[in-house]
Amino acid sequence: MFVALAPATPPTGRMPTWFIPHGGGPCFFMDWNPPGVWDQMEQYLRTAASTLPQRPKAIVMVSAHWLAPALSVTSGAQPALIYDYYGFPPHTYSLQYPARGEPALAHRIVDLLGQAHLPAQTDAQRGFDHGMFIPLMLLFPQADIPVVQLSLGQSLDPELHLQVGAALAPLRDEGVLIIGSGMSFHNLRIWGDPQYESASVQFDHWLTNALQADVPSRRQALLDWEQAPFARLCHPPHGEEHLLPLMVAVGAAGQDLGRRVYSDRVMNRALSAFSFG
């Protein structure tokens, strides 16, 4: 059962919030052509846990691959994996990540969201999609930390997702790590085309500056993210689900400043990860 740590947890033990890239499908667990494309991202994910102030008591992950009409939280005790990628080698459909769920934490999340006037529900049948289990296989390979997954809202509203994060902020003082799992660039139609590399770099530069700014400026920039250079090239209309997990991480960050903790070029695309707190 999930039991919150004492509210007196020292500030130095407060968990940060993260926005991480989850790569392309099961990319870290297969041969890729050309080789080495995902190596730096894999190395970042394998070492990120070493930066935490303590071992997480539980993990709340918001994946780009679950949009729901109502905010929903996995509440099964042992959620199955959802292999929601296509055309990859057969062995990638037998990857395992047997982390247990945490029903009590799921219900606490619904309560916190309700207190913020954000209706939410538990979902005991939903499993863990690849935006969740693939990076977790690198971050916490022992699968010995309970995990729940929180959906995005189908409205794709930045303000909503910032509010969701803010509602969940108290969990950080209870030993819970909040992770947004997506990609800072996600337009598969132009992925790898070198003529768009500059556009991805300019958007990434804007995003980094926005997230490392003071808190009021950061919030306003994210609300107006569509005005950023090449924003809709990097995240096409109705396709920003890979950016929205960032909004939850930022909302949960509260007054904590952000910093870029990973930066890379993957197939001519600038990609970054950020930590808050």
N, C-alpha and C positions, 0 to 999 in steps of 0.2 A: 504494500500500500504506500502511496505517496504521502509523506508527512513533511510539511514545510519546516525548514530550519528556523531557529529562533530569530525573531525580527532584529535582534541585536547583532547580527552578523556584521563584523567590521567592514567599513567601506572598501578596504583593500581586498576583501574577499568577494566583493560583488562581481558577478559574471559580466563580461562584456556582451555585446551583441555583434553578430557577424553577418556580412553579406558575402557569400562564396559563389564561385562558378562551379557548376557540376559537370562541365564537359559535354561531349556529344555521345549520347547513349551510353553504352558500357565501354567507352573508349580506353579506359585505363586497364582493362582486363582482356585485351586482344591485341593482335598485331595490327599496326596501322601503316599505311603507305601515303607519304613518306614516313619512315620511322622517326621517333622522337618528338612528334608534333605536340604531344600532351605531356612531355616529361616534366617541364617546369611547373605546370599546374598540379601534376601528381605530387611532385616534391613539396609544393606548398601545402597541399591537403594532408600529406603524411606528417608534416611537422607542426601544423597549426596548433594542435592540442597542447604542445609543450609550452605555449605562451599563456595558458590559462592560469589564473591565480590558485585554482584548486581543481580537483576532479569534479566534473558536473554530477549533480545528484540525479538530474534528468535532462532531457533535451526536448525542446519544442522546435520543430522545423516547419518552415513554410516553403513549400516547393512550387515552382512555376507550373507544375503538371497536375495541379488539382484546383480547378475552378468550380465553385458550387453556387447555386442560387441563394442559399443561406450559408453564412459562415458555419463551418463544420469542423469537428475535431475527432480524430480517431480515438475510439474508446475500447477497442478490443484488447484482450489480455495478451494475445500473441498474433498480431496482424500478419497476414500473408504478404508476399511480395507481388507487385504488379509489374510485369515485364513489358512496359509500355514503350518499347522501341521496336523498330522493324528492319529486317534485312541484314541483321548481324549474325555472326557465326553461331552455330547451334549451342556451343558450350556457354554462351552468355545468357542463355535462357534457363540455366541451372545454377547460376550464381546464388549464393545464400547469404542472408544477413539476419540471423535469428534473434535480434533484439526483442525484448518483451515490450508490450505496451504498458501504459500506466493509466488505467481507468479513473483513478481518483484525481490525477492531475488533469485529465480531460474534463472532468466535471468542474474542477476549480477554474479552468480556463473559461468555460461557459459562464460560470458565475461572475468572473471578473469582467467579461465582455458585457454581460447583462447589467452590471453596475454602471457601465459606461454607456448604457442605452444602445448597445450593439447586439441585437438578437443573434443567438448562435445555438447550435445543437450538437449533440454527440452522434457519432456514426460508428456503431460496433462492427459493421461489416467491411468497411473500407480498409484496404491494405496500404502498404508503403510503396509509392511509385519510385521510378528510377531516379528522379530528381532528389529523392531522399536517400535511398539505400546505396546508390553508387558512391556518392561522396562520403557517406558514413563508413563504408568499407575501408576507406583510407584514413579518415579522421579518427575513428575509434574501432579498429579492426577486430577487437575482442567481442564486440556486440554485447557488452555486459552493462550498458547503461540504458535504462528505460527511455523510450522515445514515444512522443506523440506527434502527429502531423496535423497542422492547421491549414485549412483550405484558404485560397484567395476568394474574394467575392467576384461574381461574374460581371459586376458593374465596371470593374477595372478602374475604380475611382481612387486616385492617389490619396485624397483626404481621408477616405474610409480606412485605407490601410495604414496610414500614419496614426489614426485614432486606435486602430486595433493594437498596434505596437505599444502605444502609450498605456492602454488598458492592461497589457501584460507585463509592464515594467516591474511591478512588485516581485515577480517571480525571480528576477535577477538576484535579489537579496535572499532567496531561498535555495540557492545553489543550482538554479535552472539556467541552462545555456539556450538562448534564443538565436536561431540561425535562419536567415533568408537564403534560399538556394535557387539561383537563377543564372543569368549571364548578363554582363553589362553591355554586350552586343548580341543581338539575336535576330538575324534576318537570313534565313537559310537560302533564299533565292539568290543572294549575292555573296554567300559565304565563299571565301577563297579567291574571289575576283580581285586582282591587285589594283584595279582602277578605283576601288572604293576604300582602299587602305587609309588614305588621308582623311576621309570622312569619319572613319571609325576612330582614328587618333584624335581628331578634333572633338568628337563627342566625349571620348574618354577623358580628355583634358578638362572639358567643361564639368563633367561629373566629379572628377577628383577635386577640382577647385570648390565645387558646390558642397561636397561632403566634408571638406576640411575647413569650411568657413564657420563663422559664429552660428549659434543655433537658430536665431530668427532668420538669418539669411539663408541658411541651409533649408529650412522648412519651406520658405517661399520659393526657392529655386526648384525644389522637388514638386511643389504644386504646379509650377509653370514649366515642367521639364520638356514639354512639347516645343517650347520656344528655343531650346538649346540647339546649337549647330548640328544639323543632320540628324536630329532626334528621330524623325519619322523614317529615315533611311535605316537607322540602326535598330529601331523598334517600330515596325510598320503598324498602321492603324488597326486596332482590334487585336494586335499581336504583342502588346507590351507586358504579357504575363511573366516574361523572364526578368523584367525590371521591377515589378511590384513587390516581390519579396524584400527588396531593398527598403521599401517604404515601411514595412513592418519593423525591420531591424532598426531603422532610424527613429521611428516612433518610440520604440522600447528604450532607445538610448537616452531619452530625456535630455538633460543638459550636458551629457558627455560629448566631447568633440570626437570627430572621426579622423581616421588616417588610412591611407592606402597601404596595404600589407602585402600585396602581390600585384605585379604588372607584367604583361607578356604580350607577344604577338603570336597568335595562333592562326595559321593559314591566312596571313595578311590582315588579321583583325586584332585590334587592341582590346585586351580584356584585363579586368582588374578585380580585386577583392578588397573589402574594407572592414575595419574593426572599429567599434565605438566603446569607449570606456577602458 
